[in-house]
């Protein structure tokens, strides 16, 4: 047995890709484990309450700005930055361009979000009293500055990933849950109903400072007073709005779910969020461990050997789908037990467990499709095929909306979960067939 473990370790150590995935995955599991403890603490202190509902609503727009605009630019920046490195040009102007665009995007959308916060909360979540909306806005004003820290943190983490410093970039995720845990345990009486919002801001700031220190020590910064205007910069700028459009439609699924959930009983939004915890835990590990490693890897492989890049992608899709299906089956069978074990204490009752468990079982069905989606999105981004992803994302949000209108009256919050799951499966199946078409298409002369 000892020899087997030694040989297995030796084979992994010789494969840099597997080694990187394992390192990032291990750190991500640690971060997610701390995050899960944070969730159990939040559950026992807040349950399915109005404070938690309003926090999730307040967090929604800053979270969407981060996932739609900031992450979109970052994912487009990486392959084109790698292409720029290959030219042998001074990388400083390209890096400066990246930081400038990140800052402008973050500040612009943060201001827009603050200006329209009143209209947004009352339009999308109607039927509540003034105190409900006031609680949302109070938390939102603390969460809005997170956007700027998230923006620069994403770009700094991307630069570390390009240098294969995956473990250092992944470790930033530990600051947010630890900050929330400390504030709940020691400062809740002082911070009151703003505990979650203020601790989220503190965690975002600490993660940013950590990344700045790490990047400075590793000599990552090569900033110059000039910005880049060469071919790769032009391609990147053209891809940014397309990628953002795709991300907007993908991110709207969360708004759609919360919009319909807000029309049901108090706690429906929190129930959906709790039900997403286990799937999000699994997918978070996959998205970070695989996404951080394979976006730079695919970007480099496509430039060297396009056919080999496609072959590796299809091999990974098979492994990812089978592994995801096994995880989904185990999760569905043990759903009730896991929710009871993790959350059923304090304000989180046995009835809450039954509701959340049923929703979670439906969400778990899409895990294998989301896993292959991580590979597909990273690969299509690496070859700058973002326009088709935007079309597919639009169609999937239309499907989600139609199914929600059809199912919510009969099935309530369960209908919301079914709608989201069908939309996710549709999106990733279509992306697979589009990728297959790209593989079979003749290379441009």
Residue, then its C-alpha position, 0 to 999 in steps of 0.5 A: x500500500x505504501x508503495x502504491x501511494x508513493x508511485x501515485x504521488x510520483x506520477x502526479x508530481x511528474x504531471x504539472x497539470x494534475x499537480x496544479x489541479x490537486x494543489x488548487x483543489x486542496x486549497x479550495x476545499x480548505x476555503x470551502x470547508x471554512x465557508x461551510x462552517x461560516x454558512x452553518x454559523x449564519x444558519x444558526x444565527x439567522x435561519x430563513x429570516x428577513x435579514x438573510x433574505x435582504x442580505x442576499x438581495x443586497x448582495x445580488x447586484x454587486x455579485x452580478x457586477x463581479x461575475x458579469x463584468x469583472x470576471x468577463x473582462x478577466x477571462x478575456x484578458x488572460x488568453x490575449x495577455x498570453x498571446x501578447x507575451x508570445x510576441x516578445x513585446x514589452x508587456x507593461x502597456x498591456x498590463x496597464x491597459x488591463x488595470x485601467x479597464x478593470x478600474x473603470x468598469x468597477x467604478x462605473x457599474x458601482x456608481x450605476x448600481x448605487x444610483x438605481x438601487x431604489x428603483x431596482x429593489x422596489x421593481x424586482x421585489x415588490x409587495x414589501x413594506x418600507x422597512x424591508x426595502x430600507x434594510x436592503x439598501x442599508x446593506x447594499x451601501x456597505x456591499x457596493x465598494x466590494x466591487x472595486x476590490x473584487x475587480x482588481x483582485x480578479x485581475x491580480x489573481x489572473x496574473x498569478x495564474x498565468x505565472x502558474x502561481x495557482x496556490x497563491x491566487x486561490x488562497x485569497x478566498x479564505x479572507x471573506x468567510x473568516x471575516x464573516x465568522x469573526x464578525x458573527x462570533x465577536x461583533x454581532x451585537x455591535x454591528x447588528x443587522x449589518x453584520x453580514x454586509x460589513x464583514x463581507x466588505x472587510x473580507x474583500x478588502x483584506x483579499x485585495x491587500x493580500x494579492x497586492x503584497x504577493x504580486x509585488x513580492x513576485x515581481x508581477x507588476x510591469x506597469x508603464x505610463x503607456x497603454x497598449x494599442x496593438x493587435x492583441x489589445x484590439x482583439x481583447x477590447x472587441x471581445x469584452x462586450x461580447x463576453x459581458x453580454x454572455x455573462x449578463x444572460x448567464x447571471x440573470x438566472x439568479x435574478x430570475x430565481x430570486x424575483x419569483x422566489x420573492x413572490x412566495x413565502x418569506x424565506x423562499x429566497x434564503x431556502x434557494x440559497x441554502x439549497x445551492x450551497x452543496x452544488x455550489x461547494x462542488x462546482x466552486x471547487x471544480x470552477x476554481x481548480x479547473x478554471x484557474x488552471x485550464x484557461x491559461x493552459x487552453x490559451x497556450x495549447x491553442x496557440x501551439x497545437x489546436x488539434x491536441x487542445x481539442x483532444x484534451x478537451x474532449x477527454x476532460x469532458x468525459x471524465x468530468x461528466x462521469x465524475x459529476x454524475x456520480x457526485x450528483x447521485x450520491x448527493x441526491x440520495x443523502x440530501x436530507x441527511x446532509x442538510x440536517x447535519x449542516x444547518x438544522x440548529x437554532x433558527x433553522x428548523x426541521x421543516x426548513x430542512x425538508x424544504x431546502x433538501x427537496x430544492x437541493x435534490x433538483x439542483x444536484x441534477x445539473x452538476x455533471x452539466x455544469x462541470x463540463x460547462x466549466x471546460x467548455x466555457x474556458x476553452x471557447x473563451x481561449x479561442x475567442x468564441x464568445x459571441x455564440x456563448x452570448x446567444x446560448x445564454x440568452x436562449x437559456x434565460x428565456x427558457x428559465x423565464x417561460x418555465x418559471x411562469x408555467x411552474x411557479x403556481x403549481x409547484x412554488x419554489x420547487x418549480x423555480x428549481x426545476x426551471x433553473x436546472x432545465x436551463x442549465x442543462x440546455x445551455x451546456x448541451x448546446x455549447x458542447x455541440x457548438x464546440x464539436x462543430x468547431x473541432x470538425x470545421x476546417x482551419x482558416x487558411 
